[in-house]
C-alpha cells in the first residue's frame, strides 16, 4: 500500500478520551505497519496544560492499552507527538497556534500539508473552521488542507443544513471528511465485494428474491457516565440517523460505475433520497421506541435508564428503536427493511440479515415451522466478523425431513490476516485523500430529512408510547409486531463464545 504524503495531523481536543482510546492507538498501529509518511507529526491541541513529555506519556498509555496490532516499538512514533495549549474558543489565540504549526512544519519538513481533526464538542464544529480560515489555514495553495468532523453532525435537519453551510463557507466539500466509524469496519466494506463480485448474489439482490432485510446493532451496556449526553441524543440520533441508515444504504445501493469515492457516494445518496417518508401521524405504526428498566443481567442487578447519573427521573428518551421502512425505487419496491438498535440488550452485536423469499411450494414437509423457513445470508459486522449462509438440507434417515444448516466464514480463520480498526482505516484514507468511506454533506441531509418527522412526532405527540423493557432482553416485545406475518427478528444469541459475544 502506498504511503501518504508528508503532513501534520492536528487534533483539536487532544486531551480527551477519543484521542487516547481511538486516534493515537490507530496511528500507532499505522506506524507499526510503516504506513505513516516519512516526515509526519501529530500536534495535539487543548486547554489542558501539558508538556510534550506529559502528552506523550498519556498517549503511550492509550497506545499500549488500545492498539490492535501486536509487536513493534512505538518509541519513534511517540517522538512524533507534540502538544500546544491554548483556548480554542478564542479567535485571538489562533495567531499563536499558527506560528507554532508553521514552526513545527519547518522542523518536520511536512510541506505545509495539514489535516485538522475536530475531536471536540459539536459546538466547536462551526467555530474552528472559521478561526482557521482567519489565519489562512483553510487554503490548499501551499499544501493540502483537510478537515475531519466527528459525529454528531447536527441534531436535526435544520442544524445539519446550517452546519454544512458553515463548513462550506470556509472549506470546499472535497476538503471535508465527515467520519462515521461504522464505514471503516472491514466487514462493512466487504459487503460491497460480496454483492458486486459474486455472480450468485447480484442476480438475487432485488424485490423478486428478497423477502425482507434486517439490520441489528445492539449493545450490552447502558449509558454509564454519558447520561447527560444521551438525554440530548437518544438512540435515534446516536445510532439510527447515521450508522444504521448508512448500513442499509450499502445493502440497497446500485452497482457504482467505478470503484471510487464519487461513484460509491453517489449511489448511497440515491438510496437515502429514495426512502419513503413516514408521515407524522403514522409514526407509531412504523417505529417502536423503548427504554430499559432495572433488572438482572448475568446474575447482577443493573439500574434502569432513569436511575442513571445525569438522567431525568421522568425521562422519555429512547434507549431502543425498532423501525420498518421502504425504499421506493425499482430494485426494492415493496421490500420492507427493518432496523433496530438498543442499549442493555443481551449482547453486543451488529449484523445484517438478508431474508430470501421462501420456495413457492412445500414438497418436503407439512410442518408449518419448516414451511416458514427461508434462506438467510447473515453478514456479521462486529464482533466475530464473518458471513453465514443458512439453507435447508435433508436429515439422514427415512423420509424428507428438512433441517437448516450453516455455511460460514470467519475473518479469524485467516491466520495471516490483520483486521485493522475502523479509525485506523479511516485515518489512513484521509491521509491518502480518499473520501470513499466518509459521509458526504448531501447524504447527511437526506438521512436527517427522513428522520426529522419521526423526532417531531415524538415531541408533539406525547401519546406515542415509550415501552419499557427489562435490561438484558431484546427490547420491547411489541417490536416483533413490526415484522409482517408470523415471523420475528433474528435472535443471534443461542450460543455465546467465552460468554462475551454470540457466535455467528
Phi, psi and omega per residue, in radians:
X1 nan 2.407 -3.101
X2 -1.242 2.627 3.115
X3 -1.472 2.614 3.051
X4 -1.226 2.897 3.023
X5 -1.182 2.727 3.061
X6 -0.999 2.448 3.125
X7 -2.937 3.013 3.021
X8 -2.019 2.285 3.038
X9 -1.681 2.025 -3.131
X10 -1.770 2.121 -3.090
X11 -1.938 1.934 3.012
X12 -1.390 2.296 -3.071
X13 1.452 0.610 -2.995
X14 -1.266 -0.283 3.128
X15 -1.506 0.028 -3.090
X16 -1.502 3.097 -3.045
X17 -1.201 -0.658 -3.103
X18 -1.045 -0.739 -3.122
X19 -1.121 -0.783 -3.085
X20 -1.234 -0.714 -3.004
X21 -1.542 -0.479 -3.007
X22 -2.115 -0.941 -2.959
X23 -1.241 -0.917 -3.108
X24 -1.144 -0.762 3.057
X25 -1.017 -0.670 3.114
X26 -1.146 -0.724 3.105
X27 -1.153 -0.665 3.098
X28 -1.084 -0.684 3.107
X29 -1.158 -0.674 3.077
X30 -1.129 -0.663 3.106
X31 -1.079 -0.761 -3.131
X32 -1.084 -0.507 3.133
X33 -1.618 0.083 3.132
X34 1.027 0.715 -3.136
X35 -1.832 -0.054 3.059
X36 -1.458 2.713 3.117
X37 -1.088 2.801 3.097
X38 -1.143 -0.672 3.127
X39 -1.981 1.736 -2.984
X40 -2.532 2.561 3.061
X41 -2.634 2.710 3.001
X42 -1.967 2.247 3.053
X43 -1.990 1.860 3.108
X44 -1.490 2.399 -3.128
X45 -2.140 2.525 3.077
X46 3.140 2.959 3.131
X47 -1.440 -0.405 3.120
X48 -1.119 2.331 3.141
X49 -1.386 1.974 3.116
X50 -2.414 2.478 2.971
X51 -1.443 2.954 3.064
X52 -1.001 -0.746 -3.112
X53 -1.147 -0.704 3.103
X54 -1.073 -0.777 -3.127
X55 -1.114 -0.762 -3.131
X56 -1.114 -0.689 -3.137
X57 -1.154 -0.729 3.115
X58 -1.122 -0.729 -3.133
X59 -1.277 -0.491 3.074
X60 -1.091 -0.675 3.083
X61 -1.068 -0.778 3.140
X62 -1.124 -0.762 -3.134
X63 -1.132 -0.694 -3.128
X64 -1.152 -0.647 -3.042
X65 -1.497 -0.612 -2.929
X66 -2.024 -0.075 3.128
X67 -1.216 2.686 -3.042
X68 -1.657 -0.650 -3.023
X69 -1.547 2.203 -3.104
X70 -1.431 2.789 3.056
X71 1.367 2.951 3.093
X72 1.449 2.470 3.124
X73 -1.483 2.512 3.082
X74 -1.981 0.205 -3.127
X75 -1.053 -0.769 3.104
X76 -1.075 -0.670 3.131
X77 -1.130 -0.776 -3.109
X78 -1.059 -0.544 3.107
X79 -1.190 -0.248 3.118
X80 -1.514 -0.062 -3.112
X81 -1.591 2.320 3.135
X82 -2.334 2.792 -3.094
X83 -2.439 2.485 3.100
X84 -2.424 2.215 -3.092
X85 -1.759 2.217 2.999
X86 -2.857 2.918 -3.117
X87 -1.479 1.812 -3.046
X88 -1.230 -0.134 3.096
X89 -1.564 -0.150 -3.075
X90 -1.778 2.011 -3.130
X91 -0.973 -0.694 -3.030
X92 -1.148 -0.433 -3.065
X93 -1.451 -0.092 -3.102
X94 -1.309 -0.348 3.078
X95 -1.137 -0.746 3.092
X96 -1.131 -0.662 3.077
X97 -1.096 -0.761 3.141
X98 -1.046 -0.735 3.119
X99 -1.088 -0.749 3.109
X100 -1.071 -0.753 -3.125
X101 -1.136 -0.741 -3.140
X102 -1.159 -0.669 3.092
X103 -1.113 -0.746 3.133
X104 -1.172 -0.658 3.105
X105 -1.069 -0.757 3.121
X106 -1.156 -0.659 -3.136
X107 -1.194 -0.725 -3.063
X108 -1.443 -0.599 -3.028
X109 1.371 0.773 -3.055
X110 -1.601 0.119 2.992
X111 1.212 0.443 -3.138
X112 1.032 0.488 3.048
X113 -1.678 2.145 -3.056
X114 -2.297 2.387 2.946
X115 -1.998 2.210 3.129
X116 -1.850 2.098 -3.105
X117 -1.884 2.104 -3.108
X118 -1.637 1.465 3.048
X119 -1.626 0.958 -3.004
X120 -2.139 2.972 2.960
X121 -1.053 2.619 -3.111
X122 -0.996 -0.424 3.136
X123 -1.084 -0.326 -3.126
X124 -1.591 -0.167 -3.014
X125 -1.098 -0.521 3.109
X126 -1.560 -0.529 -3.071
X127 -1.284 -0.844 -3.032
X128 -1.027 -0.844 3.113
X129 -1.010 -0.656 3.120
X130 -1.128 -0.771 -3.129
X131 -1.232 -0.569 3.046
X132 -1.136 -0.706 3.141
X133 -1.135 -0.622 3.096
X134 -0.982 -0.582 -3.110
X135 -1.658 0.122 3.136
X136 1.264 0.344 -3.081
X137 -1.593 0.157 3.129
X138 -1.771 -0.140 -3.006
X139 -1.610 2.477 -3.130
X140 -1.540 0.412 -2.995
X141 -1.296 -0.877 -3.109
X142 -1.497 -0.555 3.139
X143 -2.862 3.096 -3.112
X144 -1.334 2.584 3.084
X145 -2.277 2.126 -3.123
X146 -2.249 2.633 -3.072
X147 -2.225 2.096 3.084
X148 -1.789 2.197 -3.102
X149 -2.005 2.191 3.102
X150 -1.365 2.848 2.987
X151 -1.443 2.778 0.134
X152 -1.411 2.418 3.117
X153 -1.702 1.456 -3.047
X154 1.451 2.878 3.064
X155 -2.126 0.088 2.976
X156 -2.893 3.139 -3.072
X157 -1.085 -0.780 -3.083
X158 -1.080 -0.796 -3.121
X159 -1.205 -0.589 3.090
X160 -1.159 -0.721 3.110
X161 -1.127 -0.716 3.123
X162 -1.142 -0.746 -3.141
X163 -1.118 -0.732 3.066
X164 -1.018 -0.786 -3.130
X165 -1.107 -0.719 3.139
X166 -1.107 -0.761 -3.141
X167 -1.146 -0.751 -3.080
X168 -1.256 -0.218 3.057
X169 -1.220 -0.466 -3.033
X170 -2.108 -0.377 3.110
X171 -2.276 2.582 3.046
X172 -1.342 2.739 3.118
X173 -0.975 -0.630 -3.122
X174 -1.168 -0.318 3.139
X175 -1.599 -0.229 -2.986
X176 -1.722 2.221 3.139
X177 -2.103 1.779 3.123
X178 -1.538 1.972 -2.947
X179 -1.542 2.365 2.973
X180 -2.333 1.852 -2.969
X181 -1.118 -0.308 3.095
X182 -1.098 -0.615 -3.121
X183 -1.281 -0.206 3.096
X184 -1.489 -0.115 -3.089
X185 -1.330 2.370 -3.057
X186 -0.992 -0.692 -3.087
X187 -1.212 -0.550 3.074
X188 -1.115 -0.781 3.128
X189 -1.166 -0.595 3.134
X190 -1.168 -0.362 3.073
X191 -1.006 -0.698 3.116
X192 -1.146 -0.733 3.134
X193 -1.162 -0.749 3.118
X194 -0.995 -0.786 -3.102
X195 -1.221 -0.871 -2.862
X196 -1.725 -0.050 3.110
X197 -1.974 0.039 -3.094
X198 -2.126 2.038 -3.114
X199 -1.143 -0.311 -3.124
X200 -1.391 -0.314 -3.095
X201 -1.748 -0.835 -2.986
X202 -0.994 -0.706 3.120
X203 -1.118 -0.379 -3.107
X204 -1.677 -0.081 -2.954
X205 -1.513 1.151 -3.089
X206 -2.862 3.141 -3.048
X207 -1.113 -0.367 -3.102
X208 -1.298 -0.454 -3.026
X209 -2.148 -0.265 -3.132
X210 -1.840 2.211 -3.115
X211 -1.406 -0.861 3.041
X212 -2.819 2.873 -3.118
X213 -2.122 2.438 -3.088
X214 -2.255 2.309 3.087
X215 -2.203 2.155 -3.132
X216 -2.152 2.365 2.978
X217 -2.393 1.862 -3.063
X218 -2.064 2.669 3.065
X219 -2.208 2.545 3.131
X220 -1.794 0.339 3.088
X221 -2.135 2.828 3.071
X222 -1.603 -2.771 -3.096
X223 -1.433 -0.276 3.091
X224 0.999 -2.235 -3.114
X225 -1.454 0.028 -3.082
X226 -1.702 0.393 -3.072
X227 -1.003 -0.788 -3.115
X228 -1.147 -0.653 3.074
X229 -1.140 -0.773 -3.062
X230 -1.179 -0.491 3.068
X231 -1.068 -0.555 3.107
X232 -1.477 -0.507 -3.003
X233 -1.684 -1.285 -3.033
X234 1.430 2.911 -3.053
X235 -1.111 -0.589 -3.098
X236 -1.106 -0.839 -3.132
X237 -1.326 -0.640 -3.021
X238 -1.283 -0.600 -2.997
X239 -2.202 -0.771 -2.970
X240 -1.273 -0.874 -3.022
X241 -1.042 -0.531 -3.093
X242 -1.900 -1.246 -2.989
X243 -1.045 -0.968 -2.963
X244 -1.284 -0.608 3.071
X245 -1.205 -0.582 3.087
X246 -1.201 -0.733 3.075
X247 -1.054 -0.751 3.122
X248 -1.093 -0.636 3.141
X249 -1.165 -0.645 3.105
X250 -1.183 -0.591 3.059
X251 -1.152 -0.705 -2.931
X252 -1.652 -0.253 -2.993
X253 -1.118 2.712 3.041
X254 -1.360 2.785 3.080
X255 -1.043 2.231 3.097
X256 -1.221 2.665 -3.139
X257 -1.185 -0.579 3.104
X258 -2.436 2.738 3.050
X259 -1.519 1.319 3.056
X260 -2.497 2.985 -3.010
X261 -1.058 -0.832 -3.055
X262 -1.088 -0.805 -3.083
X263 -1.145 -0.804 -3.107
X264 -1.163 -0.762 -3.110
X265 -1.228 -0.515 3.039
X266 -1.057 -0.760 -3.104
X267 -1.214 -0.612 3.079
X268 -1.096 -0.767 3.141
X269 -1.092 -0.699 3.140
X270 -1.044 -0.690 3.108
X271 -1.124 -0.860 -3.106
X272 -1.075 -0.588 3.109
X273 -1.336 -0.218 3.137
X274 -1.699 0.000 3.123
X275 -1.105 2.255 3.128
X276 -1.233 2.146 -3.122
X277 -1.068 2.512 3.044
X278 -1.737 1.959 -3.128
X279 -1.055 2.589 -3.077
X280 -1.055 -0.560 -3.114
X281 -1.445 0.015 3.105
X282 -2.093 0.188 -3.060
X283 -1.035 -0.736 -3.086
X284 -1.192 -0.234 3.082
X285 -1.468 -0.413 -3.043
X286 -1.991 -0.286 -3.045
X287 -2.294 2.255 3.050
X288 -1.963 2.297 3.055
X289 -2.098 2.572 -3.106
X290 -2.482 2.967 3.138
X291 -2.523 2.272 -3.072
X292 -1.294 2.502 3.119
X293 -2.053 2.875 -3.054
X294 -1.041 2.526 -3.100
X295 -2.906 -2.893 3.025
X296 -1.964 2.378 3.032
X297 -2.237 2.142 -3.109
X298 0.903 0.699 3.071
X299 1.439 0.022 -3.121
X300 -1.981 2.497 3.062
X301 -1.240 2.333 3.089
X302 -2.214 2.598 -3.098
X303 -1.330 2.688 2.954
X304 -1.387 2.898 -3.081
X305 -1.035 -0.712 -3.076
X306 -1.203 -0.244 3.122
X307 -1.654 -0.045 -3.128
X308 -1.309 2.675 3.110
X309 -1.081 2.366 3.083
X310 1.443 0.108 -3.083
X311 -1.889 2.379 3.074
X312 -1.083 2.220 3.141
X313 -1.041 -0.302 3.095
X314 -1.958 0.390 -3.036
X315 -1.021 2.477 3.006
X316 -1.968 0.310 -3.133
X317 -1.215 2.351 -3.089
X318 -1.423 2.326 2.991
X319 -1.882 0.000 3.136
X320 -2.502 2.389 3.035
X321 -2.397 2.291 2.948
X322 -2.178 2.397 -3.015
X323 -2.486 2.519 2.998
X324 -2.014 2.297 3.099
X325 -2.591 2.953 -3.113
X326 -2.221 2.655 3.066
X327 -1.946 1.982 -3.031
X328 -1.559 1.338 2.975
X329 -2.444 3.138 -3.015
X330 -1.105 -0.721 -3.047
X331 -1.228 -0.647 -2.931
X332 -2.009 0.166 -3.084
X333 -0.945 2.144 3.075
X334 1.512 -0.095 -3.127
X335 -1.583 2.050 3.119
X336 -1.309 2.424 2.991
X337 -1.883 2.342 3.128
X338 -2.114 2.230 3.087
X339 -2.235 2.563 3.081
X340 -2.591 2.611 3.081
X341 -2.663 2.648 3.131
X342 -3.002 2.828 3.039
X343 -1.805 2.759 -3.125
X344 1.009 0.688 3.008
X345 -1.634 3.037 -2.980
X346 -1.087 -0.491 -3.078
X347 -2.716 2.901 3.060
X348 -1.598 2.044 -3.134
X349 -2.766 2.454 2.979
X350 -2.249 2.157 -3.120
X351 -2.658 2.713 3.062
X352 -1.979 2.318 3.134
X353 -2.138 2.092 3.056
X354 -1.670 2.017 3.123
X355 -1.714 1.960 -3.127
X356 -1.410 2.781 3.123
X357 -1.069 2.511 3.064
X358 -1.233 2.819 3.081
X359 -1.135 2.595 -3.064
X360 -1.387 0.047 3.120
X361 -2.387 2.905 -3.088
X362 -2.258 1.157 -3.033
X363 -1.193 -0.627 -2.808
X364 -1.799 -0.045 -3.134
X365 -2.857 2.568 2.984
X366 -1.679 -0.040 -3.127
X367 -1.249 2.078 -3.083
X368 -1.078 -0.557 3.123
X369 -1.114 -0.660 3.121
X370 -1.240 -0.685 -3.122
X371 -1.046 -0.587 -3.096
X372 -1.377 -0.155 -3.091
X373 -1.110 2.465 3.088
X374 -2.311 2.608 2.990
X375 -1.155 2.471 3.137
X376 -2.298 2.458 2.941
X377 -1.963 2.032 -3.113
X378 -1.848 2.152 3.122
X379 -1.946 1.847 -3.081
X380 -1.533 2.081 -3.140
X381 -1.464 -0.775 3.121
X382 -2.863 2.672 -0.440
X383 -1.398 -2.822 3.132
X384 0.925 0.848 -2.988
X385 -1.012 2.393 3.111
X386 2.914 -2.937 3.129
X387 -2.305 2.590 3.134
X388 -2.442 2.329 3.086
X389 -2.027 2.170 -3.116
X390 -1.844 2.239 3.085
X391 -2.598 2.877 -3.033
X392 -1.520 2.459 3.050
X393 -2.372 2.716 3.135
X394 -1.300 2.344 3.023
X395 -1.318 2.274 -3.127
X396 -0.981 2.507 3.134
X397 2.101 -3.011 -3.094
X398 -1.219 2.668 3.099
X399 1.442 -3.024 -3.096
X400 -2.204 0.979 3.095
X401 -1.360 2.327 -3.032
X402 -1.849 2.448 3.104
X403 -2.356 2.477 3.065
X404 -1.210 2.345 3.030
X405 -2.209 2.821 -3.064
X406 -2.040 2.428 2.929
X407 -2.099 2.028 -2.975
X408 -2.307 2.828 3.072
X409 -2.390 2.339 3.090
X410 -2.097 2.366 3.075
X411 -1.051 -0.509 -3.137
X412 -1.120 -0.299 3.141
X413 -1.360 -0.241 3.095
X414 -1.458 1.618 -2.961
X415 -1.018 -0.658 -3.045
X416 -1.689 0.138 -3.076
X417 -1.641 2.604 3.074
X418 -2.045 2.198 -3.106
X419 -1.668 1.807 -3.080
X420 -1.200 2.649 3.050
X421 -1.233 2.817 -3.106
X422 -1.075 -0.781 -3.126
X423 -1.170 -0.576 3.098
X424 -1.070 -0.835 -3.132
X425 -1.148 -0.768 -3.060
X426 -1.236 -0.671 3.077
X427 -1.093 -0.759 3.127
X428 -1.105 -0.705 3.120
X429 -1.062 -0.740 3.119
X430 -1.129 -0.710 3.106
X431 -1.055 -0.588 3.137
X432 -1.484 -0.079 -3.126
X433 1.325 0.480 -3.122
X434 -1.896 1.852 -3.084
X435 -1.603 0.230 -3.030
X436 -0.901 -0.782 -3.041
X437 -1.638 0.270 3.065
X438 -1.901 2.650 -3.096
X439 -1.394 2.406 3.083
X440 -1.583 2.709 -3.059
X441 -0.993 -0.748 -3.102
X442 -1.218 -0.472 3.077
X443 -1.213 -0.736 3.112
X444 -1.060 -0.782 -3.118
X445 -1.182 -0.647 3.118
X446 -1.122 -0.682 3.104
X447 -1.137 -0.764 3.119
X448 -1.135 -0.614 3.133
X449 -1.072 -0.588 3.104
X450 -1.322 -0.676 -3.041
X451 -1.407 -0.547 -3.018
X452 -0.918 -0.835 -3.127
X453 -1.071 -0.532 3.126
X454 -1.187 -0.819 3.127
X455 -1.094 -0.687 3.133
X456 -1.180 -0.650 3.099
X457 -1.100 -0.717 3.112
X458 -1.105 -0.653 -3.131
X459 -1.260 -0.677 -3.006
X460 -1.588 -0.291 -3.078
X461 -2.183 1.451 -3.129
X462 -1.106 -0.203 3.104
X463 -1.258 -0.284 3.085
X464 -1.225 2.154 -2.947
X465 -1.260 2.580 2.879
X466 -1.894 1.877 -3.033
X467 -1.433 2.265 3.025
X468 -1.357 2.538 3.032
X469 -2.454 2.413 -3.127
X470 -1.134 2.365 3.060
X471 -0.954 2.371 -3.121
X472 1.687 -0.012 3.058
X473 -1.881 3.059 -3.091
X474 -1.579 0.636 3.075
X475 1.558 -3.100 -3.128
X476 -1.035 2.380 3.135
X477 -1.051 -0.503 -3.096
X478 -1.121 -0.297 3.131
X479 -1.132 -0.411 3.068
X480 -1.147 -0.444 -3.107
X481 -1.203 -0.307 3.104
X482 -1.120 -0.600 -3.025
X483 -1.432 2.297 -3.015
X484 -1.131 2.661 3.044
X485 1.218 -2.547 -3.089
X486 -1.853 0.429 3.109
X487 -1.605 2.842 3.085
X488 -2.290 3.117 3.005
X489 -1.112 2.744 2.950
X490 -1.339 2.187 3.094
X491 -1.813 1.812 -2.889
X492 -1.506 0.439 -2.903
X493 -2.087 0.600 3.089
X494 -1.147 -0.709 -3.108
X495 -2.154 2.418 3.088
X496 -1.922 2.411 3.068
X497 -1.617 2.018 -3.125
X498 0.969 0.387 3.139
X499 1.218 0.177 -3.043
X500 -1.827 -0.759 -3.118
X501 -2.600 2.840 -3.094
X502 -1.329 2.436 3.022
X503 -1.161 2.539 3.086
X504 -1.125 nan nan
